[in-house]
């Protein structure tokens, strides 16, 4: 019997839930069920949620010193797969894993879940820039979320070693959909409630909808950034038709997305890539309203999957809401299209299949 390849996954896992941690969970489950791989992991999730992701602190440094002791697992594995952050510290904290893997001549794969890595590199200078380049260039293969994000890895890796892997949404979301009602605007926000995710722009747009007496219901879900709690709660409490649900998972998440007809994510998050929440909304037949930011235009086409706005444009968001209120049939048309579009492109099966092609060096995998 052929020996299984030993695979070490290094990166964040739920909890807390994020696009990266959820993807890592699916990758691990995929490998554990595979006949070709034996999987192990190192969970690097920092337990405190905060907006200042990628920032340095003594507490974080001590946390990752403890994590780096687990770099000894590199010795026992053949393929080392890392989903690092996109800041200098986000890469540097994996130094021991990267160097040890390189010295031992392991296959070492970086999966970038965003669009900030290249910008961070361009902003660095001196020894920090050289060290940043030194570490990332040690990877033998790279994965990005969509074609327009290629520049995040092209300074470090050869073109033929950079691969595209679309994100996904979980099966239970699209297997159990329900008949939707289009009698009023049913608006949903499902993401971390951070300033850069556009939550304040959405709440300001909802205030204007109420002033214009446009009929709507909105439900907001996600983890609130500690620094914005008072502002967000005050804005929500001032709205008659908006409800904050807290953090939703599993069936509660599915019920929320099945209830809504319009999903809104006005993100300008500097590390944004291809938000899983957008794919979850398409899986449950929602019209998408998001921004011309990061890899979002790679998967969302304006007036086909929904609407793409400029960042920080409350008036544009209100304009889209008003248009949909006056054209309810458009909501139904787009929602039906998005369900089919999702099934053909963004299921877990497709993600798992394409992921295995990449790590198996399959010629069928899309690359540049």
C-alpha positions as CSV (number, residue, x, y, z in Angstrom):
1,X,0.0,0.0,0.0
2,X,1.3,3.4,-1.0
3,X,2.3,5.7,1.9
4,X,0.2,8.8,2.4
5,X,1.8,12.2,1.9
6,X,2.0,14.0,5.2
7,X,0.4,17.4,5.1
8,X,0.8,20.1,7.8
9,X,-1.7,23.0,7.7
10,X,-0.5,26.1,9.6
11,X,-3.0,28.9,10.1
12,X,-6.2,30.1,12.0
13,X,-9.2,27.8,12.6
14,X,-12.6,28.6,14.1
15,X,-13.2,30.1,16.6
16,X,-13.3,33.0,15.9
17,X,-14.9,32.4,12.5
18,X,-13.4,34.2,9.5
19,X,-13.1,33.5,5.8
20,X,-9.6,32.2,6.4
21,X,-10.4,30.0,9.4
22,X,-13.4,28.5,7.7
23,X,-11.4,27.7,4.6
24,X,-8.7,26.1,6.7
25,X,-11.3,23.9,8.4
26,X,-12.7,22.7,5.0
27,X,-9.1,22.0,3.7
28,X,-8.3,20.0,6.8
29,X,-11.6,18.0,6.5
30,X,-10.9,17.4,2.8
31,X,-7.4,16.1,3.5
32,X,-8.5,13.9,6.4
33,X,-11.0,12.2,4.1
34,X,-8.5,11.8,1.3
35,X,-6.8,8.5,0.5
36,X,-3.6,10.2,-0.5
37,X,-2.9,12.5,2.5
38,X,-2.4,12.3,6.2
39,X,-3.1,15.7,7.7
40,X,-2.0,17.5,10.9
41,X,-2.5,21.2,11.8
42,X,-1.3,24.1,13.9
43,X,-4.0,26.5,14.9
44,X,-2.7,30.1,15.0
45,X,-6.0,31.8,15.8
46,X,-5.5,34.7,18.1
47,X,-8.4,34.5,20.6
48,X,-9.3,38.2,20.8
49,X,-11.2,39.9,17.9
50,X,-10.2,43.4,17.1
51,X,-10.2,45.7,14.1
52,X,-6.4,46.3,14.2
53,X,-5.6,43.0,12.5
54,X,-1.9,42.7,11.6
55,X,-0.8,45.2,14.3
56,X,1.9,44.3,16.8
57,X,1.5,43.9,20.5
58,X,3.5,42.2,23.3
59,X,0.5,39.8,24.0
60,X,0.4,38.8,20.4
61,X,4.2,38.3,20.2
62,X,4.1,36.0,23.3
63,X,1.2,34.1,21.9
64,X,3.1,33.4,18.6
65,X,6.3,32.5,20.5
66,X,4.3,29.6,22.0
67,X,2.9,28.7,18.5
68,X,6.4,28.6,17.0
69,X,7.4,25.7,19.4
70,X,5.0,23.6,17.2
71,X,7.3,24.3,14.2
72,X,8.9,21.0,15.2
73,X,6.0,19.3,13.4
74,X,7.6,20.4,10.1
75,X,10.1,17.5,10.5
76,X,7.3,14.9,10.4
77,X,5.5,16.3,7.3
78,X,6.1,16.4,3.5
79,X,3.9,19.4,2.5
80,X,3.7,22.6,4.6
81,X,0.7,24.8,3.8
82,X,0.5,28.2,5.5
83,X,-2.3,30.8,5.4
84,X,-0.4,33.8,6.9
85,X,-1.5,37.4,7.5
86,X,-0.6,40.0,5.0
87,X,1.4,42.5,7.1
88,X,5.1,42.4,7.9
89,X,4.3,40.9,11.3
90,X,1.6,38.6,9.7
91,X,4.4,37.0,7.7
92,X,7.3,37.3,10.2
93,X,5.5,35.4,12.9
94,X,5.8,32.3,10.7
95,X,9.5,32.7,10.2
96,X,10.5,29.5,12.0
97,X,8.0,27.4,10.0
98,X,9.1,28.9,6.7
99,X,12.9,28.6,7.3
100,X,12.7,25.1,8.7
101,X,10.6,23.9,5.8
102,X,13.0,25.5,3.3
103,X,16.1,24.0,5.0
104,X,14.5,20.6,5.0
105,X,13.5,21.1,1.3
106,X,9.8,20.6,2.0
107,X,7.0,21.5,-0.5
108,X,5.8,24.8,1.1
109,X,2.6,26.5,-0.1
110,X,1.4,30.0,0.8
111,X,-2.4,30.7,0.4
112,X,-3.1,34.4,0.4
113,X,-6.7,35.2,1.4
114,X,-6.7,38.9,0.5
115,X,-5.3,41.7,-1.5
116,X,-2.9,43.5,0.9
117,X,0.3,41.5,0.7
118,X,1.7,43.2,-2.4
119,X,0.8,46.6,-1.1
120,X,2.5,45.9,2.2
121,X,5.7,44.8,0.3
122,X,5.7,48.1,-1.7
123,X,5.4,50.1,1.5
124,X,8.3,48.5,3.3
125,X,11.9,49.6,3.0
126,X,15.3,48.6,4.1
127,X,16.0,45.5,6.0
128,X,12.3,44.8,6.7
129,X,11.5,44.8,2.9
130,X,14.5,42.4,2.3
131,X,13.4,40.1,5.1
132,X,9.8,40.1,3.9
133,X,10.9,39.2,0.3
134,X,13.4,36.6,1.7
135,X,10.6,34.8,3.6
136,X,7.9,34.7,0.9
137,X,10.3,33.8,-1.8
138,X,11.0,30.5,0.1
139,X,7.6,29.2,-0.8
140,X,7.5,26.7,-3.7
141,X,3.9,27.4,-4.6
142,X,1.3,30.1,-4.1
143,X,-2.5,30.3,-4.1
144,X,-4.6,33.4,-4.6
145,X,-8.4,33.8,-4.6
146,X,-8.9,35.3,-8.1
147,X,-6.9,36.5,-11.1
148,X,-6.8,40.2,-10.3
149,X,-5.0,39.4,-7.0
150,X,-2.0,37.9,-8.8
151,X,0.2,40.9,-7.9
152,X,0.3,39.9,-4.3
153,X,2.6,37.0,-5.1
154,X,4.2,37.9,-8.5
155,X,7.1,39.8,-6.9
156,X,8.1,36.6,-5.0
157,X,7.1,33.5,-7.1
158,X,7.4,32.5,-10.7
159,X,4.2,32.9,-12.7
160,X,3.7,29.1,-13.2
161,X,3.8,28.6,-9.4
162,X,0.9,31.0,-8.7
163,X,-2.6,29.3,-8.8
164,X,-6.1,30.6,-8.6
165,X,-8.5,28.9,-6.2
166,X,-12.0,30.4,-5.8
167,X,-13.5,30.5,-2.3
168,X,-16.7,28.6,-1.5
169,X,-19.8,28.5,0.7
170,X,-20.9,25.5,2.7
171,X,-23.3,22.9,1.2
172,X,-26.0,23.2,3.9
173,X,-26.7,26.8,2.7
174,X,-27.9,26.0,-0.8
175,X,-29.3,22.5,-0.1
176,X,-32.1,23.9,2.1
177,X,-33.4,27.1,0.5
178,X,-36.9,28.4,0.9
179,X,-39.4,30.4,-1.1
180,X,-38.5,34.1,-0.8
181,X,-40.9,37.0,-0.4
182,X,-40.3,40.1,-2.5
183,X,-43.0,42.4,-1.0
184,X,-40.4,44.7,0.6
185,X,-36.7,45.1,0.7
186,X,-35.2,42.5,3.0
187,X,-31.7,43.6,3.7
188,X,-29.0,41.5,5.3
189,X,-25.4,42.3,6.6
190,X,-23.4,39.2,7.6
191,X,-19.7,39.9,8.5
192,X,-17.6,41.3,11.3
193,X,-18.9,44.7,12.2
194,X,-15.7,46.6,11.5
195,X,-15.4,50.1,10.1
196,X,-13.6,48.9,7.0
197,X,-16.3,46.4,6.2
198,X,-18.6,49.3,5.6
199,X,-21.1,48.7,8.5
200,X,-21.4,52.5,9.3
201,X,-22.1,53.3,5.6
202,X,-24.9,50.7,5.6
203,X,-26.5,52.0,8.8
204,X,-26.3,55.6,7.5
205,X,-28.0,54.4,4.2
206,X,-30.8,52.7,6.3
207,X,-31.4,56.0,8.2
208,X,-31.9,57.7,4.8
209,X,-34.3,55.0,3.7
210,X,-36.4,55.6,6.8
211,X,-36.4,59.3,6.2
212,X,-37.6,58.7,2.6
213,X,-40.2,56.3,4.0
214,X,-39.1,53.4,1.8
215,X,-40.4,50.1,3.2
216,X,-37.6,47.7,4.3
217,X,-36.5,45.3,7.0
218,X,-32.9,44.8,7.8
219,X,-31.0,42.2,9.9
220,X,-27.4,42.7,10.9
221,X,-25.2,39.8,12.1
222,X,-21.6,39.5,13.1
223,X,-19.0,40.2,15.8
224,X,-18.8,43.9,16.7
225,X,-15.4,45.5,16.9
226,X,-14.9,46.6,20.5
227,X,-13.9,50.1,19.4
228,X,-17.2,50.7,17.5
229,X,-19.7,49.0,19.9
230,X,-21.3,52.2,21.2
231,X,-21.5,53.9,17.8
232,X,-23.0,50.9,16.1
233,X,-25.5,50.2,18.9
234,X,-26.7,53.8,18.9
235,X,-27.2,53.8,15.2
236,X,-29.1,50.5,15.2
237,X,-31.3,51.6,18.2
238,X,-32.3,54.8,16.2
239,X,-33.6,52.6,13.3
240,X,-37.2,51.3,13.5
241,X,-36.8,48.5,11.0
242,X,-33.3,47.2,11.7
243,X,-32.4,44.4,14.1
244,X,-29.0,43.2,15.4
245,X,-28.8,39.5,15.8
246,X,-25.3,39.0,17.2
247,X,-23.1,36.3,15.9
248,X,-25.0,33.7,13.8
249,X,-23.8,30.2,12.8
250,X,-25.1,27.1,11.2
251,X,-28.9,26.9,10.9
252,X,-29.3,30.5,12.2
253,X,-27.1,31.8,9.5
254,X,-29.0,29.8,6.9
255,X,-32.3,31.1,8.2
256,X,-31.1,34.7,8.0
257,X,-29.8,34.3,4.4
258,X,-33.0,32.5,3.3
259,X,-35.0,35.3,4.8
260,X,-33.2,38.1,3.1
261,X,-33.3,39.1,-0.6
262,X,-30.5,41.7,-0.6
263,X,-27.1,41.1,0.9
264,X,-24.9,44.2,1.5
265,X,-21.2,44.3,2.2
266,X,-19.9,47.9,1.4
267,X,-16.3,46.8,2.3
268,X,-13.1,48.7,1.9
269,X,-11.2,46.4,4.2
270,X,-7.5,46.7,3.2
271,X,-6.9,42.9,3.5
272,X,-10.1,41.9,1.6
273,X,-9.9,39.2,-0.9
274,X,-13.0,37.3,-2.0
275,X,-15.4,37.4,1.0
276,X,-17.0,34.1,1.8
277,X,-20.1,36.0,3.1
278,X,-20.8,37.1,-0.5
279,X,-20.7,33.5,-1.8
280,X,-22.9,32.4,1.1
281,X,-25.4,35.1,0.1
282,X,-25.4,33.9,-3.6
283,X,-25.9,30.3,-2.4
284,X,-29.1,31.4,-0.8
285,X,-30.4,33.5,-3.8
286,X,-29.6,37.0,-2.6
287,X,-28.9,40.1,-4.7
288,X,-25.4,41.3,-3.9
289,X,-24.5,44.9,-3.2
290,X,-20.8,45.3,-2.6
291,X,-17.8,47.4,-3.7
292,X,-15.4,47.6,-6.6
293,X,-12.7,46.5,-4.2
294,X,-10.1,43.7,-4.0
295,X,-11.2,40.5,-5.8
296,X,-14.9,41.2,-5.6
297,X,-15.3,42.4,-9.2
298,X,-13.8,39.1,-10.3
299,X,-16.9,37.2,-9.0
300,X,-19.6,39.9,-9.0
301,X,-20.7,41.6,-12.2
302,X,-22.6,44.9,-12.0
303,X,-26.3,44.5,-12.7
304,X,-25.9,40.7,-13.3
305,X,-25.2,39.4,-9.8
306,X,-26.2,42.7,-8.1
307,X,-24.5,46.1,-7.9
308,X,-21.0,47.3,-7.3
309,X,-20.5,50.7,-5.7
310,X,-17.5,52.9,-5.0
311,X,-16.2,52.7,-1.4
312,X,-17.6,55.1,1.2
313,X,-20.5,56.2,-1.0
314,X,-23.6,56.2,1.1
315,X,-25.6,58.0,-1.5
316,X,-24.8,55.3,-4.1
317,X,-26.0,52.6,-1.7
318,X,-29.2,54.5,-1.2
319,X,-29.6,54.8,-5.0
320,X,-29.3,51.0,-5.4
321,X,-31.9,50.4,-2.6
322,X,-34.3,52.9,-4.2
323,X,-33.9,51.3,-7.6
324,X,-34.6,47.8,-6.2
325,X,-37.6,49.1,-4.3
326,X,-39.0,50.4,-7.6
327,X,-38.1,47.3,-9.5
328,X,-39.0,44.3,-7.4
329,X,-39.0,42.0,-10.4
330,X,-35.2,42.7,-10.8
331,X,-34.6,41.3,-7.3
332,X,-36.3,38.1,-8.2
333,X,-34.5,37.8,-11.5
334,X,-31.0,38.4,-10.0
335,X,-31.7,36.1,-7.0
336,X,-32.6,33.2,-9.3
337,X,-29.5,33.8,-11.5
338,X,-27.2,33.9,-8.4
339,X,-28.2,30.5,-7.1
340,X,-27.3,28.8,-10.4
341,X,-24.1,30.9,-10.8
342,X,-23.1,29.8,-7.3
343,X,-23.7,26.1,-7.9
344,X,-21.6,26.2,-11.1
345,X,-18.7,27.9,-9.5
346,X,-18.4,28.0,-5.7
347,X,-19.4,24.8,-4.0
348,X,-17.3,23.0,-1.4
349,X,-16.9,20.1,-3.9
350,X,-15.4,22.4,-6.6
351,X,-13.1,24.1,-4.0
352,X,-11.9,20.7,-2.7
353,X,-11.4,19.3,-6.2
354,X,-9.4,22.4,-7.4
355,X,-7.4,22.4,-4.2
356,X,-6.3,18.8,-4.6
357,X,-5.3,19.6,-8.2
358,X,-3.0,22.4,-7.0
359,X,-1.2,20.3,-4.4
360,X,-1.0,17.3,-6.8
361,X,0.6,19.5,-9.5
362,X,-2.3,18.9,-11.9
363,X,-1.9,20.4,-15.3
364,X,-5.6,21.1,-15.3
365,X,-5.4,23.7,-12.5
366,X,-5.7,27.3,-13.7
367,X,-2.5,29.2,-13.5
368,X,-0.9,32.2,-15.3
